Amino acid sequence: MGNDICDLTAQELHALYKTGTTSPVEVMQAVLLRVEQLDPAVNAFCQIAADALDMARESEKRWQHKRPLGPLDGVPVSIKDNVAVAGLATRYGSRATDETPSPHDSPCVARLRESGAICFAKTTLPDFAHKIVTDSPLTGVTRNPWDTDRTPGGSSGGAAAAVALGMAPAAIGTDGGGSIRIPAAFTGTFGFKPSFGRVPHAPRGPFGLLSHVGPMTRCVADAARILTVISRPDSRDWYALPFDASDYELGLKCKPTPGGVRIAYSSSLGLAVTPETAVHDALMRTVDTFRELGARVQPEDPPGIARCNAIHSTIWPACCRQLTEGMADGGATLDPSLQAYSEAGATISRQTLLAALIERGELGATVNAFFERYDLVICPVYPRVAMSLAELQASKELFPHFTAWCNQLGLPAASVYAGSTSDGLPIGIQIVGGRHADALVLWASHILELALGRAPLAQLARTLSSSISGRKTH
């Protein structure tokens, strides 16, 4: 697998297509072969489009005639299975759904197709994306490619594993409380949760007040390119922000260093949660890096994070209850943990839910004021690195301590690779911006990536391939 085209970024593929060095068909064939070889070890995919190679052939013709549709023409992109792709079933990782193909593309998939991207497969998620690990009664357990006895996180765990192993150059994930950022942190990939409404999403479903659609990639520049495409307008999403025609990729070059940028950092966000030593050390490495590059960095906790988490603990179960009340069997086929969330949601009164929504607005105003004094916040994505699957079976509850506040307040946030543990597990650090500061978060992520380097993902695919070959030999 040395120098395999599967290990290239979307931008690198685009450059090769432009010169005719390789073709979308060759890339799609290589990706499908890698999925066949490596996915049995991690279980990242739940559906592969039967016409994947046909789409690649159409792209190849466009490149031969020097008429690509856009900057993603011919790039394979996987789609999380709670986002509709025409012709493929949208199962939401759940036995409560059926295999009826979706008649329409969701907004982000429609924009990707318009740019020539090959939306070739659906990736795994937990039952209706309700938790931050990836396993479900429908598709089973998804594993972390760095250590298959560990979780890749969730709920976009399949998407993260696919990108980490080069089984997709890029992926679309969703994030209702940390579901892009936590898997990205656990797998050494880059994950970006845009501002609420930046990427149109439909249907929004019961988690519509919290759900964000965003890119998961092997580098920041790819995510910026994808965001430029998928943030284009679509009238199906009433919550969508006004279209601003930003070129997020161009925005990465707006300033060579972060001199004068005001950054607050926190290891706990004021919560009674202590990160592991390796996570804390990665945070301080990030702080030192920005400081050396000229940013004004100082410790300070954003206000109200504990209250944001309490609000999340009210709204999330209420959303789960809304979901199950619409099911003919009352949710009897659902993951027991989703059933438990639904049961908790049944105890939440309308008055309590309304009070939480009102308080959320008040907290948002307070945090807006905080971002008048600071441009960015850097903090852990999660208190720990990827946990073992055996440990998760004994765990009663996992909570997105450091990420849910960004969903409650609609803030843009990213997980950026910031090194690894002594055991070689990747560590992600979170960069958060104020309302609608998507370009700033992407730019800061790019600066950090240039300074610290990217995770050795090509090595990861080779290591897993060798491990699989070794098991077959014995």
Residue pairs with C-beta under 8 A, 6 or more apart in sequence:
1 7
1 34
1 458
1 461
1 462
1 465
2 462
4 30
4 34
4 166
4 458
4 461
5 13
5 16
5 22
5 26
5 27
5 30
6 27
6 30
6 31
6 34
6 166
6 167
6 169
6 461
7 166
7 457
7 458
7 461
8 16
8 169
9 169
9 217
9 218
9 219
9 221
9 222
10 72
10 75
10 169
10 170
10 217
10 222
10 225
10 226
11 219
11 221
11 222
11 225
13 22
13 27
13 74
13 75
13 169
14 71
14 72
14 73
14 74
14 75
16 22
17 23
17 24
17 63
17 68
17 73
17 74
18 63
20 63
23 56
23 60
23 63
23 74
24 56
24 57
24 59
24 60
24 63
24 73
24 74
24 75
24 118
25 53
25 56
25 57
25 60
27 56
27 74
27 75
27 76
28 52
28 53
28 55
28 56
28 76
28 118
28 120
29 53
29 56
31 76
31 120
31 166
31 167
31 168
31 169
32 48
32 52
32 53
32 120
34 165
34 166
34 167
34 461
35 45
35 48
35 121
35 162
35 167
37 465
37 468
38 145
38 165
38 167
38 461
38 464
38 465
38 468
39 45
39 162
39 167
40 468
41 143
41 145
41 148
41 464
41 467
41 468
42 142
42 143
42 144
42 145
42 148
42 152
42 161
42 165
42 464
43 124
43 139
43 140
43 141
43 142
43 143
43 158
44 123
44 124
44 142
44 157
44 158
44 159
44 161
44 162
44 165
44 167
45 78
45 121
45 122
45 123
45 124
45 158
45 162
45 167
46 81
46 91
46 93
46 122
46 123
46 124
46 138
46 139
46 158
47 81
47 88
47 89
47 91
47 121
47 122
48 120
48 121
49 55
49 85
49 87
49 88
49 119
49 120
49 121
51 87
52 76
52 118
52 120
52 121
55 118
55 119
55 120
56 74
56 76
56 118
59 68
59 73
59 74
59 116
59 118
60 74
62 68
62 69
62 73
62 74
62 116
63 73
63 74
68 74
68 116
69 114
69 115
69 116
70 114
70 115
70 116
70 229
71 115
71 225
71 228
71 229
71 249
72 112
72 115
72 116
72 117
72 225
72 226
72 229
73 115
73 116
73 117
74 116
74 117
74 118
75 116
75 117
75 118
75 169
75 170
76 117
76 118
76 120
76 121
76 168
76 169
76 170
77 112
77 117
77 118
77 119
77 120
77 168
77 169
77 170
77 171
77 172
77 226
78 119
78 120
78 121
78 122
78 123
78 158
78 159
78 162
78 163
78 167
78 168
78 170
78 171
78 172
79 85
79 109
79 119
79 121
79 122
79 123
79 171
79 172
80 122
80 123
80 125
80 129
80 155
80 156
80 158
80 159
80 171
80 172
80 173
80 174
81 90
81 91
81 92
81 93
81 122
81 123
81 124
81 125
81 158
82 90
82 92
82 93
82 125
82 128
82 129
82 174
82 205
83 90
83 106
83 108
83 109
83 172
83 174
83 201
83 213
84 90
84 102
84 104
84 105
84 106
84 109
84 203
85 102
85 105
85 106
85 109
85 119
85 122
86 101
86 102
86 103
86 104
86 105
86 109
87 101
87 102
88 101
88 102
88 122
89 97
89 98
89 99
89 100
89 101
89 102
89 122
90 97
90 102
90 122
91 97
91 99
91 122
91 138
92 125
92 127
92 128
92 129
93 124
93 125
93 126
93 127
93 128
93 129
93 136
93 138
93 139
93 155
94 127
94 128
94 136
94 137
94 138
94 333
94 334
94 335
95 127
95 137
95 138
95 333
95 334
96 127
96 128
96 327
96 329
96 331
96 333
96 334
105 113
105 119
106 201
106 202
106 213
107 199
107 200
107 201
107 202
107 230
107 234
107 236
107 237
108 172
108 199
108 200
108 201
108 213
108 230
109 119
109 172
110 234
111 229
111 230
111 231
111 232
111 234
112 119
112 172
112 226
112 229
112 230
113 119
114 229
114 232
115 229
117 229
120 168
121 162
121 168
123 156
123 158
123 159
123 161
123 162
123 168
123 171
124 134
124 136
124 139
124 142
124 157
124 158
125 134
125 136
125 154
125 155
125 156
125 157
125 158
126 133
126 134
126 135
126 136
126 154
126 155
126 157
126 335
126 338
127 136
127 137
127 138
127 334
127 335
127 337
127 338
128 320
128 323
128 334
128 338
129 154
129 155
129 156
129 174
129 176
129 179
129 207
130 155
130 320
130 335
130 337
130 338
130 341
131 154
131 155
131 335
131 337
131 338
131 398
132 153
132 154
132 155
132 177
132 178
132 179
132 182
132 398
132 399
132 400
133 151
133 153
133 154
133 157
133 392
133 398
134 141
134 142
134 151
134 152
134 153
134 154
134 155
134 156
134 157
134 158
134 183
135 141
135 142
135 151
135 154
135 335
136 335
137 333
137 334
137 335
141 389
142 151
142 152
142 154
142 157
142 158
142 161
143 149
143 150
143 151
143 152
143 161
143 389
144 150
144 151
144 152
144 153
144 161
144 186
144 187
144 386
145 152
145 161
145 164
145 165
145 187
145 460
145 461
145 464
146 164
146 187
146 188
146 386
146 424
146 425
146 426
146 460
147 386
147 425
148 464
149 388
149 389
149 390
150 186
150 386
150 387
150 388
150 389
150 425
151 157
151 186
151 386
151 387
151 388
151 389
151 392
152 158
152 160
152 161
152 164
152 183
152 186
152 187
152 386
153 160
153 182
153 183
153 184
153 185
153 186
153 187
153 382
153 386
154 179
154 182
154 183
155 174
155 176
155 179
155 183
156 171
156 173
156 174
156 175
156 179
156 180
156 183
156 191
156 216
157 183
157 186
159 168
159 171
159 172
159 173
159 183
159 216
160 171
160 173
160 183
160 184
160 186
160 187
160 189
160 191
160 216
161 167
161 183
161 187
162 168
162 171
163 169
163 170
163 171
163 187
163 189
163 216
163 217
163 218
164 187
164 188
164 189
164 455
164 457
164 460
165 457
165 460
165 461
165 464
166 218
166 457
166 458
166 461
169 217
169 218
169 222
170 215
170 216
170 217
170 218
170 222
170 223
170 226
171 215
171 216
171 217
172 213
172 214
172 215
172 216
172 226
172 230
173 179
173 180
173 183
173 191
173 213
173 214
173 215
173 216
174 180
174 201
174 211
174 212
174 213
174 214
175 181
175 191
175 193
175 211
175 212
175 213
175 214
175 403
175 407
176 207
176 210
176 211
176 212
176 316
176 407
177 210
177 312
177 316
177 400
177 403
177 404
177 407
178 381
178 382
178 400
178 402
178 403
178 404
178 407
180 191
180 192
180 193
180 212
180 214
180 216
180 415
181 191
181 193
181 381
181 403
181 413
181 414
181 415
181 428
181 430
182 381
182 382
182 400
182 403
182 415
183 189
183 191
183 216
184 190
184 191
184 216
184 381
184 415
184 428
185 191
185 381
185 382
185 385
185 415
185 426
185 427
185 428
185 429
185 430
186 382
186 385
186 386
186 425
186 426
186 428
187 386
187 426
188 417
188 420
188 426
188 428
188 454
188 455
188 456
188 457
188 460
189 216
189 217
189 218
189 417
189 455
189 457
190 216
190 217
190 218
190 219
190 220
190 222
190 223
190 414
190 415
190 416
190 417
190 445
190 449
191 214
191 215
191 216
191 223
191 414
191 415
191 428
192 214
192 215
192 216
192 223
192 227
192 412
192 413
192 414
192 441
192 442
192 445
193 212
193 214
193 406
193 407
193 412
193 413
193 414
194 212
194 213
194 214
194 227
194 231
194 412
194 438
195 212
195 241
195 410
195 411
195 412
195 435
195 436
195 437
195 438
196 212
196 239
196 241
196 407
196 410
197 237
197 239
197 240
197 241
197 410
198 212
198 227
198 231
198 240
198 241
198 412
198 436
198 438
199 212
199 213
199 214
199 227
199 230
199 231
200 231
200 233
200 234
200 236
200 237
200 240
201 208
201 211
201 212
201 213
201 237
201 239
201 240
202 234
202 236
202 237
203 236
204 211
204 237
204 239
205 211
205 323
206 319
206 320
206 322
206 323
206 326
207 319
207 323
208 239
209 315
209 319
210 315
210 316
210 319
210 407
210 408
212 407
213 230
214 223
214 227
215 222
215 223
215 226
215 227
215 230
216 223
217 223
217 226
218 454
218 457
219 449
219 454
220 252
220 414
220 416
220 442
220 445
220 446
220 449
221 249
221 252
221 446
223 414
223 442
224 248
224 249
224 251
224 252
224 442
224 446
225 248
225 249
227 248
227 438
227 442
228 246
228 247
228 248
228 249
231 243
231 246
231 248
232 243
233 240
233 243
234 240
241 436
246 438
246 439
248 438
248 439
248 442
251 439
251 442
251 443
252 442
252 443
252 446
254 439
254 443
255 443
257 293
257 294
257 447
258 290
258 293
258 294
258 295
258 444
258 447
259 293
259 294
259 295
260 294
260 295
260 296
261 290
261 294
261 295
261 296
261 375
261 376
261 444
262 295
262 296
262 373
262 374
262 375
262 376
263 287
263 290
263 295
263 296
263 297
263 298
263 374
263 375
263 376
263 377
263 378
264 297
264 298
264 299
264 300
264 301
264 302
264 370
264 374
264 376
264 377
264 378
265 283
265 286
265 287
265 297
265 298
265 299
265 300
265 377
265 378
265 379
266 299
266 300
266 301
266 302
266 377
266 379
267 274
267 275
267 280
267 283
267 379
267 380
268 274
268 275
268 301
269 301
269 302
269 305
269 379
269 401
269 402
269 405
270 301
270 302
270 305
270 306
271 305
271 306
271 309
271 401
271 402
273 383
273 401
273 402
274 383
275 283
275 380
275 383
275 384
276 383
276 384
276 385
278 385
278 421
278 422
278 427
279 380
279 382
279 383
279 384
279 385
279 427
280 380
281 419
282 380
282 418
282 419
282 427
282 429
283 378
283 379
283 380
283 418
283 429
285 418
285 419
285 452
286 378
286 416
286 418
286 429
286 448
286 452
287 297
287 378
289 448
289 451
289 452
290 297
290 378
290 444
290 447
290 448
291 297
293 447
293 451
297 378
300 374
302 367
302 370
302 377
302 405
303 363
303 366
303 367
303 370
304 363
304 366
304 367
304 405
305 405
307 359
307 363
308 360
308 363
308 404
308 405
308 408
308 409
309 399
309 401
309 404
309 405
310 356
311 356
311 359
311 360
311 363
311 408
312 400
312 404
312 405
312 407
312 408
313 399
314 348
314 352
314 353
314 356
315 353
315 356
315 357
315 360
315 408
316 341
317 341
317 342
317 344
317 345
317 348
318 345
318 348
318 353
319 345
320 338
320 341
320 342
320 344
320 345
321 341
321 342
321 344
321 345
321 346
321 348
322 345
323 331
323 342
324 330
324 331
324 334
324 338
324 339
324 342
327 334
331 338
331 339
331 342
334 342
360 408
360 409
363 408
363 409
364 408
364 409
364 410
367 405
367 409
367 411
367 434
368 434
368 435
371 433
371 434
371 435
371 437
375 433
375 434
375 437
375 440
376 431
376 432
376 433
376 437
376 440
376 441
376 444
377 430
377 431
377 432
377 433
378 429
378 430
378 431
378 432
379 402
379 429
379 430
379 432
380 402
380 429
380 430
381 402
381 403
381 415
381 428
381 429
381 430
382 400
382 401
382 402
382 403
382 428
383 401
383 402
385 421
385 425
385 426
385 427
386 425
386 426
387 395
392 398
402 430
403 413
403 430
405 411
406 412
406 413
406 432
409 435
410 435
411 432
411 433
411 434
411 435
411 437
412 432
412 433
412 436
412 437
412 438
412 440
412 441
413 430
413 431
413 432
413 433
413 441
414 430
414 431
414 441
414 442
414 445
415 428
415 429
415 430
416 428
416 429
416 430
416 431
416 445
416 448
416 449
416 452
417 426
417 427
417 428
417 449
417 452
417 453
417 454
417 455
418 427
418 428
418 429
418 448
418 452
419 426
419 427
419 452
420 426
420 427
420 455
421 427
426 455
429 448
431 441
431 444
431 445
431 448
432 441
433 440
433 441
433 444
